[in-house]
Every structure is written in C-alpha cells, then in structure tokens.
Amino acid sequence: MNAIEARIERLVATSETNREVLAERLEAFEAQSVWADRGYQFYQNWSPLVGSVVSTATQLIAGRKTGHDSKFSKATAAIQTGLKLWNLWKTSRISRRQ
C-alpha cells in the first residue's frame, strides 16, 4: 500500500468519526430545540391574555391609589379594557384558524 492510499484511508476514517460526532450533536440539539419550540408556542398562545390581565390589573391598582372615582375615568378604563379584550379575542380566533 502506498502513501496516498494510506492517507485516503485515514481521511475516510476521520470523516466517519466526524459524521458520528455530528450525528450525536444533532440529536442533542433536536432534543433542546423541542423545548424551545414548546416555549415559543406557549408564548404565542398566552401572551395576549397575560398582557391583558396585567394591564387590567395595573389600571385597577392605579385607579385605587390615585382615587380617580369620576365617571369619566371609570368609563375610560372600561373602554380600554374592552378594547384589549377585543384584541385578545381576535388574536385567539386567528391563531385557532391556523
């Protein structure tokens, strides 16, 4: 066997080893990406609801602390909450269609 054939055999062996290492790393990456995908799906499905709940709670707390008891401020808060809930409902309907 000459030097070129020996070198080719070493390159093939090295290539096979690299393929095995790459396959193992790909399997580990796929397992990790499943969790990332689940987290992203959770975020897409629930972020509108969490945003609406937080903003509504913030309005209620801020209204209590500042003492805005006027009918105008209550009507404004109700309209804002209604608009947020309307956007939440539209978003959920769009995501269900897909």
Contact map, one row per residue, 1 for C-alpha under 8 A:
11101100000000000000000000000000000000000000000000000000000000000000000000000000000000000000000000
11111100000000000000000000000000000000000000000000000000000000000000000000000000000000000000000000
11111110000000000000000000000000000000000000000000000000000000000000000000000000000000000000000000
01111111000000000000000000000000000000000000000000000000000000000000000000000000000000000000000000
11111111100000000000000000000000000000000000000000000000000000000000000000000000000000000000000000
11111111110000000000000000000000000000000000000000000000000000000000000000000000000000000000000000
00111111111000000000000000000000000000000000000000000000000000000000000000000000000000000000000000
00011111111100000000000000000000000000000000000000000000000000000000000000000000000000000000000000
00001111111110000000000000000000000000000000000000000000000000000000000000000000000000000000000000
00000111111111000000000000000000000000000000000000000000000000000000000000000000000000000000000000
00000011111111100000000000000000000000000000000000000000000000000000000000000000000000000000000000
00000001111111110000000000000000000000000000000000000000000000000000000000000000000000000000000000
00000000111111111000000000000000000000000000000000000000000000000000000000000000000000000000000000
00000000011111111100000000000000000000000000000000000000000000000000000000000000000000000000000000
00000000001111111110000000000000000000000000000000000000000000000000000000000000000000000000000000
00000000000111111111000000000000000000000000000000000000000000000000000000000000000000000000000000
00000000000011111111100000000000000000000000000000000000000000000000000000000000000000000000000000
00000000000001111111110000000000000000000000000000000000000000000000000000000000000000000000000000
00000000000000111111111000000000000000000000000000000000000000000000000000000000000000000000000000
00000000000000011111111100000000000000000000000000000000000000000000000000000000000000000000000000
00000000000000001111111110000000000000000000000000000000000000000000000000000000000000000000000000
00000000000000000111111111000000000000000000000000000000000000000000000000000000000000000000000000
00000000000000000011111111100000000000000000000000000000000000000000000000000000000000000000000000
00000000000000000001111111110000000000000000000000000000000000000000000000000000000000000000000000
00000000000000000000111111111000000000000000000000000000000000000000000000000000000000000000000000
00000000000000000000011111111100000000000000000000000000000000000000000000000000000000000000000000
00000000000000000000001111111110000000000000000000000000000000000000000000000000000000000000000000
00000000000000000000000111111111000000000000000000000000000000000000000000000000000000000000000000
00000000000000000000000011111111100000000000000000000000000000000000000000000000000000000000000000
00000000000000000000000001111111110000000000000000000000000000000000000000000000000000000000000000
00000000000000000000000000111111111000000000000000000000000000000000000000000000000000000000000000
00000000000000000000000000011111111100000000000000000000000000000000000000000000000000000000000000
00000000000000000000000000001111111110000000000000000000000000000000000000000000000000000000000000
00000000000000000000000000000111111111000000000000000000000000000000000000000000000000000000000000
00000000000000000000000000000011111111100000000000000000000000000000000000000000000000000000000000
00000000000000000000000000000001111111110000000000000000000000000000000000000000000000000000000000
00000000000000000000000000000000111111111000000000000000000000000000000000000000000000000000000000
00000000000000000000000000000000011111111100000000000000000000000000000000000000000000000000000000
00000000000000000000000000000000001111111110000000000000000000000000000000000000000000000000000000
00000000000000000000000000000000000111111111000000000000000000000000000000000000000000000000000000
00000000000000000000000000000000000011111111100000000000000000000000000000000000000000000000000000
00000000000000000000000000000000000001111111111000000000000000000000000000000000000000000000000000
00000000000000000000000000000000000000111111111000000000000000000000000000000000000000000000000000
00000000000000000000000000000000000000011111111100000000000000000000000000000000000000000000000000
00000000000000000000000000000000000000001111111100000000000000000000000000000000000000000001001000
00000000000000000000000000000000000000000111111111000000000000000000000000000000000000000000000000
00000000000000000000000000000000000000000111111111100000000000000000000000000000000000000000000000
00000000000000000000000000000000000000000001111111110000000000000000000000000000000000010010000000
00000000000000000000000000000000000000000000011111111000000000000000000000000000000000010000000000
00000000000000000000000000000000000000000000011111111100000000000000000000000000000000000000000000
00000000000000000000000000000000000000000000001111111110000000000000000000000000000000000000000000
00000000000000000000000000000000000000000000000111111111000000000000000000000000100110010000000000
00000000000000000000000000000000000000000000000011111111100000000000000000000000000000000000000000
00000000000000000000000000000000000000000000000001111111110000000000000000000000000000000000000000
00000000000000000000000000000000000000000000000000111111111000000000000000000000000000000000000000
00000000000000000000000000000000000000000000000000011111111100000000000000000000100000000000000000
00000000000000000000000000000000000000000000000000001111111110000000000000000000000000000000000000
00000000000000000000000000000000000000000000000000000111111111000000000000000000000000000000000000
00000000000000000000000000000000000000000000000000000011111111100000000000001000000000000000000000
00000000000000000000000000000000000000000000000000000001111111110000000000000000000000000000000000
00000000000000000000000000000000000000000000000000000000111111111000000000000000000000000000000000
00000000000000000000000000000000000000000000000000000000011111111100000000000000000000000000000000
00000000000000000000000000000000000000000000000000000000001111111111100000000000000000000000000000
00000000000000000000000000000000000000000000000000000000000111111111000000000000000000000000000000
00000000000000000000000000000000000000000000000000000000000011111110000000000000000000000000000000
00000000000000000000000000000000000000000000000000000000000001111111000000000000000000000000000000
00000000000000000000000000000000000000000000000000000000000000111111100000000000000000000000000000
00000000000000000000000000000000000000000000000000000000000000110111110011000000000000000000000000
00000000000000000000000000000000000000000000000000000000000000100011111011000000000000000000000000
00000000000000000000000000000000000000000000000000000000000000000001111111000000000000000000000000
00000000000000000000000000000000000000000000000000000000000000000000111111100000000000000000000000
00000000000000000000000000000000000000000000000000000000000000000000011111110000000000000000000000
00000000000000000000000000000000000000000000000000000000000000000001111111111000000000000000000000
00000000000000000000000000000000000000000000000000000000000000000001111111111100000000000000000000
00000000000000000000000000000000000000000000000000000000000000000000001111111110000000000000000000
00000000000000000000000000000000000000000000000000000000000000000000000111111111000000000000000000
00000000000000000000000000000000000000000000000000000000001000000000000011111111100000000000000000
00000000000000000000000000000000000000000000000000000000000000000000000001111111110000000000000000
00000000000000000000000000000000000000000000000000000000000000000000000000111111111000000000000000
00000000000000000000000000000000000000000000000000000000000000000000000000011111111100000000000000
00000000000000000000000000000000000000000000000000010001000000000000000000001111111110000000000000
00000000000000000000000000000000000000000000000000000000000000000000000000000111111111000000000000
00000000000000000000000000000000000000000000000000000000000000000000000000000011111111100000000000
00000000000000000000000000000000000000000000000000010000000000000000000000000001111111110000000000
00000000000000000000000000000000000000000000000000010000000000000000000000000000111111111000000000
00000000000000000000000000000000000000000000000000000000000000000000000000000000011111111100000000
00000000000000000000000000000000000000000000000000000000000000000000000000000000001111111110000000
00000000000000000000000000000000000000000000000110010000000000000000000000000000000111111111000000
00000000000000000000000000000000000000000000000000000000000000000000000000000000000011111111100000
00000000000000000000000000000000000000000000000000000000000000000000000000000000000001111111110000
00000000000000000000000000000000000000000000000100000000000000000000000000000000000000111111111000
00000000000000000000000000000000000000000000100000000000000000000000000000000000000000011111111100
00000000000000000000000000000000000000000000000000000000000000000000000000000000000000001111111110
00000000000000000000000000000000000000000000000000000000000000000000000000000000000000000111111111
00000000000000000000000000000000000000000000100000000000000000000000000000000000000000000011111111
00000000000000000000000000000000000000000000000000000000000000000000000000000000000000000001111111
00000000000000000000000000000000000000000000000000000000000000000000000000000000000000000000111111
00000000000000000000000000000000000000000000000000000000000000000000000000000000000000000000011111
